[in-house]
Amino acid sequence: MKTNKFIFLVGYLILIAILSCSNNDDPSIVEKETHLIFIGLDGWSGYDFEKTLSHMPHVNNYCMEGAYSDKKLAVLPTVSAPNWASIFMGTTPDIHDYKKWDSKGPSAPYTFEVKNNIFPTISQALRIDKPMSEIGLFCQWEGIKYLADTLSINHVSYIPLIETTSHSVFSDSISSYLKTFKPILCSIVFDDPDHTGHRKNYFSNDYYSILEELDECISKIVMSIKDAGYYDDTVFIITSDHGGSGNSHGGETLEEKQTCFVIWGKGIRQIGFFDDNLEQQDIALIMAHILDINIPKLWTGKPHNILFNN
């Protein structure tokens, strides 16, 4: 009888050992780091989004792979610096204090302590929590550099949009970087369709033509990550700062206030259209959730957990 009990006990311990080796606590099983690619299209209005998507077949497919909204609200005024700042800094202009279209800093010195002489940004939060992370920034408008905390970023590339420089050249440079360095976070901000909206009017034939060109550039960026082998570990966000009306923006019309948001990739629910009172300051918190980093205390946005599988 004692022999049978001994055999049973040994068998039970062996079974427990096998099960223990097969669970996620096995040190040999390491979950891959999540990468985040943020793509901003300056002046990409959410107004009449169905027509917009008819000119952006790749982006239309990405919408169906994850979640999207055409009702993300811009902060006021509906100009670039206050809105990109709110996206990167997780709060509103009354707190981060970037209030003019070309703000390079707060309108008055902060009464609280900040790092790198800038309000906490998503790049800074990642650098603090995961200091070895590769972080990249590409922009066609120089003003972005004053909103993203370049001191927290490994690679900063400013390639101005001029008549002799196409979006294709810009996206080629980005693709090369993504393949070589495989960043944990890369923020990419195009200066269109805003550039075209000012010259040729928003919602004009030229506006939709440039969206077609940007759609191809976005596809090229996505393909470069597939080619580099980390697509399955990547989340993509495409969004904008404001829309436009006529050939300008800054007001409170729906054309100016409604902006686009598309997200898909690792851990993102495939829910298609969602309307969850999305605002500019929420984007940084969504990004922090994806990157699994601590949220700075000064941020006031919401993470919108509806977007995530867990």
Order of alpha helices (4+ residues) and beta strands (2+ residues): alpha-beta-alpha-alpha-beta-alpha-alpha-alpha-beta-beta-alpha-beta-alpha-alpha-beta-alpha-beta-beta-alpha
